[in-house]
Amino acid sequence: MKEVTKINLTQLKYFTEVVKTMNMTKAATKLHVAQPSISRSIRELENELGVSLFIRQGKKLILTAQGNYFFTVVNRSFNQLRLAKENVKAIHSLNNKKITIKMCETTPLLVSFLKIIHHKYPQINLQFIQSKIDNDPRHYDFQLVPLPVPEQHNELLLSEEVFLATSKENPHSTFQLERINQLPLIEMNESPFADFIQRFLSAQRIDPQVVLRTGDRNLMINLVAQGYASCFVPELSWNCTTNLKKISLHRIGKNGFHRRIYLSYPYGPRTSIQEQVATLLLNYCHSLKKDIVSPS
């Protein structure tokens, strides 16, 4: 029985270089190997796959459809490996003193996180990644997410009630859901918080009169304070950077509604720095008090 040749990284490296140059001699020169070694490696790879990767017309090479697909996958894999190698070196060079937090959207909580971490652990290099890509290959230590991430460890970081904000002149302490349809409303730009509000309103069959969309929280609050419109405000997290004393906050419905933020991270061993930062963030968020802003 003929022994099957196993695909190895050297074969894949030779293959990708041949595709990039479309010339075995040039590929051999660039890789500092003999040209027959390149030719033999490509033949063995084709035998293992059971397909032709190239059409040979004399010294000219033409990539087949199978070869083109295989190159796309292999080249992507090499890029992933290279990025992983760079990330591993970066993590090692910082001697575990770098903490990276990934999120879909920036949050005012980052101001407080940065302050308390630098105060408690000034040696830590804290970095943030803003990404909506679930399979983003960049290394991170924690994620801030609105829902638990499957196949990861998730801890509830913050649970806060969401209020309807109006000008101080509004006498109502509680807003019934159907009354929101009658109000001009300012919405946040596309974000996890905006998605959360939209899902809630849709579930209640509420279609508000949106007069403005913005990502500027202070602009929203100032317009609400002037009586231009209303907006939704989370009771705790916006207090870090936004002055909410100039507006009135009203519970929505009898019991109100809440949003949650989770601290998510991969399963597996954790460094002492990672454990200390996680504990610090959880303790800080759990200590936030509702008396920062009192609803009307």
C-alpha positions in Angstrom: 0.0 0.0 0.0 1.3 3.4 -1.0 2.2 5.6 2.0 0.2 8.8 2.1 2.2 12.0 2.2 0.9 14.3 4.9 0.5 18.0 4.3 3.0 20.1 6.2 3.7 23.8 6.7 6.7 23.7 4.4 4.6 22.5 1.5 2.0 25.2 2.2 4.7 27.9 2.4 6.2 26.8 -0.9 2.7 26.7 -2.5 1.8 30.2 -1.4 5.1 31.6 -2.7 4.7 29.9 -6.1 1.2 31.4 -6.4 2.5 34.8 -5.5 5.3 34.6 -8.1 3.6 32.2 -10.6 7.1 30.9 -11.2 8.8 28.1 -9.4 12.3 29.4 -10.1 11.5 32.8 -8.7 9.8 31.2 -5.7 12.9 29.0 -5.0 15.2 32.0 -5.2 13.1 34.0 -2.8 12.9 31.1 -0.3 16.6 30.2 -0.7 15.9 26.6 -1.7 16.6 24.5 -4.8 14.0 24.7 -7.6 13.6 20.8 -7.7 12.6 20.9 -4.0 9.8 23.4 -4.8 8.6 21.2 -7.8 8.6 18.0 -5.7 6.8 19.7 -2.8 4.0 21.0 -5.1 3.6 17.5 -6.7 3.4 15.8 -3.3 0.8 18.4 -2.2 -1.3 17.8 -5.3 -1.1 14.0 -4.8 -2.3 14.4 -1.2 -5.2 16.6 -2.2 -6.0 14.5 -5.2 -6.4 17.6 -7.5 -4.2 19.7 -9.8 -3.4 23.1 -8.3 -1.7 24.4 -11.4 -2.0 23.9 -15.1 1.5 23.7 -16.6 2.2 25.1 -20.1 5.9 24.8 -20.5 7.4 27.1 -17.9 4.1 29.0 -17.5 1.9 28.2 -14.6 -1.9 28.8 -14.5 -3.7 28.5 -11.2 -6.7 26.1 -11.3 -10.1 26.8 -9.7 -9.2 24.4 -6.9 -5.7 26.0 -6.6 -7.3 29.4 -6.3 -9.6 28.3 -3.5 -6.9 26.5 -1.7 -4.6 29.5 -1.9 -7.3 31.8 -0.4 -7.8 29.5 2.6 -4.1 28.8 3.2 -3.1 32.5 2.8 -5.8 33.5 5.3 -4.5 30.9 7.7 -0.9 32.1 7.4 -2.1 35.7 8.1 -3.9 34.4 11.2 -0.8 32.6 12.4 1.4 35.6 11.8 -1.0 37.8 13.8 -1.2 35.3 16.6 2.6 35.2 16.8 2.8 39.0 17.0 0.1 39.0 19.8 1.9 36.3 21.8 5.2 38.3 21.5 3.5 41.5 22.6 1.8 39.8 25.6 5.1 38.2 26.7 7.1 41.4 26.2 4.8 43.3 28.6 5.3 40.6 31.3 1.6 40.3 31.8 1.2 44.0 32.7 -1.0 44.8 29.7 -4.8 44.5 30.0 -6.9 44.9 26.9 -10.7 45.4 27.1 -12.8 44.9 23.9 -16.2 46.4 23.4 -18.7 47.1 20.5 -19.1 50.7 21.5 -17.4 53.1 23.9 -19.1 53.7 27.2 -18.8 56.5 29.8 -17.7 53.7 32.2 -14.3 53.7 30.5 -13.4 57.0 32.2 -14.0 55.5 35.6 -12.3 52.2 34.7 -9.2 54.0 33.5 -9.1 56.1 36.7 -9.5 53.3 39.2 -7.2 50.8 37.5 -4.4 53.4 37.1 -4.9 54.4 40.8 -4.8 50.9 42.1 -2.3 49.3 39.6 -0.3 52.1 38.0 2.1 49.6 36.4 -0.7 48.2 34.2 -0.9 49.3 30.5 -4.6 49.5 29.9 -5.8 49.4 26.3 -9.2 49.3 24.6 -10.4 47.7 21.3 -13.6 48.9 19.7 -14.8 46.1 17.4 -18.1 44.7 16.1 -16.5 41.6 14.7 -17.2 38.5 16.7 -14.2 36.6 15.4 -11.8 39.5 15.7 -8.5 37.7 16.1 -6.8 40.4 18.2 -5.9 39.4 21.8 -8.2 40.7 24.6 -8.5 40.0 28.3 -12.1 41.1 28.8 -15.2 42.1 26.8 -17.9 44.5 27.8 -21.1 43.0 26.3 -24.9 43.5 26.7 -25.5 39.7 26.6 -23.5 36.7 27.9 -21.1 35.4 25.3 -21.5 31.7 24.5 -18.6 29.4 25.5 -17.0 32.2 27.7 -17.1 33.1 31.3 -19.6 35.9 31.9 -20.1 37.9 35.1 -22.8 40.5 35.6 -20.9 43.8 35.8 -23.8 46.3 36.0 -27.6 46.2 36.1 -29.3 49.6 35.8 -32.7 50.9 35.2 -33.4 52.9 32.1 -35.5 56.1 32.6 -37.3 58.5 30.3 -35.6 61.9 30.6 -37.6 65.1 30.2 -37.2 68.8 31.1 -37.7 69.8 34.7 -41.1 71.3 33.9 -42.7 67.9 33.3 -44.8 67.0 36.3 -45.2 63.2 35.7 -43.3 60.8 38.0 -44.1 57.7 35.9 -44.7 57.4 32.2 -47.1 54.8 30.9 -45.8 53.1 27.8 -48.5 54.3 25.4 -47.7 57.9 26.3 -44.2 57.6 24.8 -45.8 57.5 21.3 -47.0 61.0 21.9 -43.5 62.4 22.7 -40.8 63.8 20.4 -37.8 61.6 21.1 -34.0 61.9 20.6 -32.3 58.5 19.9 -28.7 57.4 20.2 -26.9 56.5 17.0 -26.4 52.9 16.2 -25.0 51.2 19.3 -25.8 48.3 21.7 -27.7 50.7 23.9 -29.8 52.0 21.0 -30.4 48.4 19.9 -31.6 47.5 23.4 -34.0 50.4 23.5 -35.3 49.6 20.0 -36.0 46.0 21.0 -37.8 47.1 24.1 -40.0 49.5 22.2 -40.7 47.1 19.4 -41.8 44.4 21.9 -44.2 46.9 23.4 -45.4 47.9 19.9 -44.3 51.5 20.5 -43.3 53.6 17.5 -42.0 56.9 18.9 -41.6 60.2 17.0 -37.9 60.4 16.5 -36.8 64.0 15.9 -33.0 63.5 16.1 -30.3 60.8 16.3 -26.9 61.6 17.7 -23.9 60.0 19.4 -23.3 63.0 21.7 -24.8 62.3 25.1 -24.2 65.8 26.4 -26.1 67.3 23.4 -29.0 64.9 24.1 -29.2 66.0 27.7 -29.0 69.7 26.9 -31.7 69.5 24.3 -33.9 67.6 26.7 -33.3 70.2 29.4 -34.5 72.9 27.0 -37.7 71.0 26.4 -36.9 70.1 22.8 -37.6 66.4 23.2 -37.2 63.4 25.5 -34.6 60.6 25.5 -33.8 57.4 27.3 -31.1 57.5 30.0 -29.5 54.6 31.9 -29.4 55.5 35.6 -25.8 54.9 36.5 -23.3 54.6 33.6 -24.0 57.9 32.0 -23.4 59.8 35.3 -19.6 59.3 34.8 -19.4 62.0 32.1 -22.8 63.6 31.8 -24.6 66.0 34.1 -28.0 64.6 34.6 -29.1 67.0 37.4 -30.5 69.5 34.8 -33.2 67.0 33.7 -36.0 64.9 35.2 -35.9 61.1 35.1 -39.2 59.1 35.0 -39.8 55.4 35.5 -41.3 53.7 32.5 -44.4 51.7 33.4 -45.1 50.4 36.8 -41.9 48.3 37.3 -39.6 50.1 34.8 -37.1 48.2 32.7 -33.4 47.5 33.1 -30.3 46.8 31.0 -27.3 44.7 31.9 -23.6 44.9 31.1 -21.5 41.7 31.4 -17.8 41.3 31.9 -16.9 38.4 29.6 -13.6 36.5 29.1 -12.4 33.2 27.7 -12.3 30.1 29.9 -8.9 28.9 31.1 -6.2 29.9 33.5 -6.0 33.6 34.4 -3.0 35.7 35.4 -2.9 37.4 38.8 -3.2 40.8 37.0 -6.3 39.6 35.1 -7.9 38.4 38.3 -7.2 41.6 40.2 -8.5 43.8 37.4 -11.7 41.7 37.1 -12.3 42.0 40.9 -11.6 45.7 40.8 -14.1 46.4 38.0 -16.8 44.2 39.5 -16.5 45.7 43.0 -16.6 49.2 41.5 -19.7 48.6 39.5 -21.5 46.8 42.3 -20.8 49.8 44.6 -22.5 52.3 42.4 -25.5 53.8 44.2 -28.9 54.9 42.8 -28.7 58.1 44.8 -26.3 59.4 42.1 -29.5 60.4 40.3 -32.9 60.2 41.8 -35.9 59.7 39.5 -38.7 62.2 39.7 
